[in-house]
Amino acid sequence: MELFLEQVVDGLAMGGVYGSLALGMVLIFRTTGILNFAQGEMALVVAFVVWQLNHWGVPLLVAIVGGIVLAFVGGALIEFTVIRRLSKDNEWGMVILTFGLFLFLSNLTGFVWGYLPVSFGDIFPADVLSVFGVSVTLGSLGTMLVVLIEIGVLTFVLHRTKLGLAMRATVSNRTSAGLVGINVRRMSVLGWGIASSIGAIAAILAAPTLYIEPGMMFSVLLYALAAAALGGFDSLLGAVVASLIIGVSENLAATYIPWIGSELKIAVPLAIIFAVLVLKPSGLFGSEEAVRV
């Protein structure tokens, strides 16, 4: 029983990392209608910058705060200089553009920092707590706490503030939003900036476990995409819940199903996603699309 609970806790912590990146992807999708395949690599650049600052002697907490601010500025600049140059009606063009950005940033990190993995260091204390015989690391608890704070803040901003209303109105109908006085371009810039900061947090949370190297965030991106699809691309809560489901299910499958192990554990959450999307294509928490006939 203790092993089972430990695997659940570890799965929740890793699911929290997936959830943080998925939150950024869902936020961009909700505010701009774009699926950003470069989300993971944008976050990876920030993780490398934080590591570099810390390597130069900057305290880790200061480096992390600076990295999150840098992520916001970088995301806003990408939207301002690259994304808005392409028509929002050109959906395939947007897919190719963000995928090209993914390739560029992946090669950029390798060119600047090399291709060998480096140790990021611990963000949270390495202490282990024993709760009813179950060993829980402070790192796992800290990761889950950070993700809960993220979902709480984002939900409040999007649903309880004028800024959030303006951002949601922009993605719902850009033309109508502009007619009522909303600066749709500013909303897009803010959406990309905030989402980039959230993605950076995901990379920083994952770095102590995965080490940092070019390609580190690729697998996290796949899980985040799967979580966004499972939870619903228009639901922040759904992205987090689905991420936790994926994190726990893959951990339990790797532990209790011998033929799956660590190599094939991704098959279990993918099977769950396939089953859910067949029965409910909008995802667990997604809104059904209304079509006028």
C-alpha positions in Angstrom: 0.0 0.0 0.0 2.9 2.4 0.8 4.4 1.8 -2.6 1.1 2.5 -4.3 0.7 5.8 -2.4 4.2 6.8 -3.1 3.7 6.2 -6.8 0.5 8.2 -6.8 2.3 11.2 -5.0 5.2 11.0 -7.5 2.7 10.9 -10.4 0.9 13.9 -9.1 4.1 15.8 -8.9 5.1 15.0 -12.4 1.6 15.6 -13.6 1.9 19.0 -12.0 4.8 19.7 -14.4 2.8 18.6 -17.4 -0.1 20.7 -16.1 2.0 23.9 -15.8 3.0 23.6 -19.5 -0.5 22.7 -20.5 -1.8 25.7 -18.7 0.3 28.0 -20.9 -0.8 26.2 -24.1 -4.5 26.4 -23.1 -4.1 30.1 -22.2 -2.6 31.0 -25.6 -5.3 29.0 -27.3 -8.1 30.7 -25.3 -6.7 34.2 -25.8 -5.4 34.0 -29.4 -6.9 30.8 -30.8 -3.4 29.4 -31.6 -1.9 26.1 -30.7 1.7 26.9 -29.8 4.0 23.9 -30.5 7.0 26.0 -29.5 5.8 26.3 -25.9 8.2 23.8 -24.5 11.3 25.1 -26.3 10.5 28.7 -25.3 10.4 27.5 -21.7 13.7 25.5 -22.2 15.5 28.7 -23.2 14.4 30.3 -20.0 15.5 27.3 -17.9 19.0 27.5 -19.5 19.1 31.3 -18.7 18.2 30.6 -15.1 20.9 27.9 -14.9 23.4 30.2 -16.4 22.6 33.1 -14.0 22.9 30.8 -11.1 26.1 29.4 -12.4 27.5 32.9 -12.5 26.6 33.4 -8.8 23.2 34.9 -8.9 21.0 33.4 -6.1 18.7 30.7 -7.5 15.5 32.4 -6.4 16.5 35.7 -8.0 17.5 33.9 -11.2 14.1 32.2 -11.3 12.2 35.5 -10.9 14.4 37.1 -13.6 13.8 34.1 -15.9 10.0 34.4 -15.5 10.1 38.1 -16.3 12.3 37.3 -19.3 9.8 34.7 -20.4 7.0 37.2 -20.3 9.0 39.7 -22.4 10.1 37.0 -24.8 6.6 35.7 -25.3 5.3 39.2 -25.9 8.0 39.9 -28.4 7.4 36.7 -30.3 3.7 37.6 -30.7 4.5 41.2 -31.6 7.3 40.5 -34.1 6.3 37.0 -35.6 2.9 35.7 -34.8 0.8 38.7 -35.7 2.5 38.9 -39.2 0.5 35.9 -40.2 -3.3 36.0 -40.6 -5.2 34.3 -37.8 -7.4 32.6 -40.5 -4.3 30.8 -41.9 -4.5 27.9 -39.4 -2.0 25.6 -41.1 0.4 28.6 -41.5 0.2 29.1 -37.7 1.0 25.4 -37.1 4.0 25.5 -39.4 5.2 28.8 -37.9 5.1 27.6 -34.3 6.7 24.3 -35.3 9.5 26.2 -37.1 9.9 28.3 -34.0 10.2 25.0 -32.0 13.1 23.9 -34.3 14.9 27.2 -34.2 14.8 27.5 -30.4 15.8 23.8 -30.0 18.9 24.3 -32.2 19.6 27.7 -30.5 19.9 26.1 -27.1 22.3 23.5 -28.4 24.4 26.1 -30.2 24.7 28.3 -27.1 24.9 25.8 -24.3 25.9 22.6 -26.0 24.2 19.2 -26.1 25.4 17.6 -22.9 23.0 17.5 -20.0 23.8 19.7 -17.0 22.5 19.6 -13.4 20.1 22.3 -12.5 20.1 21.9 -8.8 17.3 21.5 -6.3 14.6 24.2 -6.1 13.0 22.9 -3.0 14.7 21.3 0.0 15.6 17.7 -0.5 14.0 16.6 2.8 11.6 13.6 2.8 8.5 13.6 4.9 6.9 10.4 6.2 3.1 10.7 6.3 1.4 7.5 7.6 4.3 5.5 6.4 4.4 7.1 2.9 7.5 8.9 1.9 6.8 12.3 0.3 9.5 14.7 -0.9 9.2 18.4 -0.3 9.9 18.8 -4.0 6.8 16.9 -4.9 4.7 18.9 -2.5 6.2 22.2 -3.7 5.5 21.3 -7.3 1.9 20.6 -6.7 1.5 23.7 -4.6 3.0 25.9 -7.4 0.5 24.4 -9.9 -2.4 25.0 -7.6 -1.4 28.6 -7.2 -1.1 29.0 -11.0 -4.6 27.6 -11.7 -6.1 29.7 -8.9 -4.5 33.0 -10.1 -5.3 32.3 -13.8 -8.9 31.4 -13.0 -9.4 34.5 -11.0 -7.8 36.8 -13.7 -9.8 35.3 -16.5 -13.2 35.1 -14.8 -13.2 37.8 -12.2 -11.3 40.8 -13.8 -12.0 43.1 -16.7 -8.6 42.1 -18.2 -9.7 38.5 -18.2 -13.1 39.4 -19.8 -11.3 41.3 -22.5 -8.9 38.4 -23.2 -11.8 35.9 -23.5 -13.8 38.3 -25.7 -10.8 38.7 -28.0 -10.5 35.0 -28.8 -14.3 34.6 -29.0 -14.7 37.3 -31.7 -11.8 39.6 -32.5 -13.9 41.9 -34.6 -16.7 42.4 -32.1 -14.1 42.8 -29.3 -12.4 45.6 -31.3 -15.8 47.3 -31.9 -16.5 47.6 -28.2 -13.1 49.2 -27.5 -10.9 46.3 -26.6 -7.4 46.5 -27.9 -7.2 43.0 -29.4 -3.5 43.3 -30.3 -2.6 44.1 -26.7 -4.7 41.2 -25.4 -2.8 38.8 -27.8 0.6 40.2 -26.5 -0.5 39.8 -22.9 -1.8 36.3 -23.6 1.5 35.2 -25.1 3.6 36.9 -22.4 1.6 35.3 -19.5 1.6 31.9 -21.1 5.3 32.0 -21.7 5.9 32.8 -18.1 3.7 29.8 -17.0 5.6 27.5 -19.5 8.9 28.7 -18.0 7.7 27.7 -14.6 7.1 24.2 -16.0 10.6 23.9 -17.3 12.1 25.2 -14.1 10.1 22.6 -12.1 11.1 19.8 -14.4 14.8 20.7 -14.6 15.9 19.3 -11.3 14.5 15.9 -12.2 15.2 15.7 -16.0 18.4 17.8 -16.1 18.5 20.4 -18.8 19.6 19.8 -22.3 18.2 20.5 -25.8 15.1 18.4 -26.3 14.4 18.1 -22.5 11.0 19.6 -22.9 9.9 17.6 -25.9 8.4 14.7 -23.9 6.9 17.2 -21.5 5.3 19.0 -24.5 3.8 15.7 -25.7 2.3 15.1 -22.3 1.1 18.7 -22.1 -0.6 18.4 -25.5 -2.2 15.2 -24.5 -3.4 16.8 -21.3 -4.8 19.8 -23.1 -6.7 17.5 -25.5 -8.0 15.3 -22.7 -9.1 18.1 -20.4 -10.4 20.4 -23.2 -8.4 23.1 -25.0 -10.7 25.8 -23.5 -10.5 24.7 -19.9 -7.7 25.6 -17.5 -9.0 23.3 -14.8 -9.3 20.5 -17.3 -5.7 20.8 -18.4 -4.5 20.4 -14.8 -6.9 17.5 -13.9 -5.9 15.7 -17.1 -2.2 16.2 -16.4 -2.6 14.7 -13.0 -4.5 11.8 -14.4 -1.7 11.2 -16.9 1.0 11.5 -14.4 -0.5 9.1 -11.9 -1.7 6.5 -14.6 1.8 6.3 -16.2 3.5 5.9 -12.9 1.2 3.1 -11.7 1.4 1.3 -15.1 5.2 1.4 -15.0 5.2 0.0 -11.5 2.5 -2.7 -11.6 2.4 -3.9 -15.3 5.7 -5.6 -15.9 5.6 -5.6 -19.7 5.0 -1.9 -19.8 7.8 -0.6 -17.6 9.3 2.8 -18.1 9.6 2.4 -21.9 6.0 1.9 -22.7 4.3 3.7 -19.9 3.1 6.5 -22.2 0.8 4.0 -23.8 -1.6 4.0 -20.8 -2.5 7.7 -20.7 -2.7 7.7 -24.5 -5.2 4.9 -24.4 -7.2 6.9 -21.8 -7.1 10.0 -24.0 -8.2 8.0 -27.0 -11.1 6.5 -25.1 -12.3 9.9 -23.7 -11.9 11.8 -27.0 -13.9 9.1 -28.8 -16.7 9.4 -26.3 -16.4 13.2 -25.7 -14.3 14.9 -28.4 -14.4 18.3 -26.6 -12.5 16.7 -23.7 -13.5 16.1 -20.1 -14.1 19.8 -19.3 -14.2 21.4 -22.7 -17.2 23.3 -24.0 -19.2 21.8 -26.8 -18.9 23.9 -30.0 -22.1 25.5 -31.1 -22.7 25.4 -34.9 -25.4 27.5 -36.6 -27.2 25.5 -39.3 
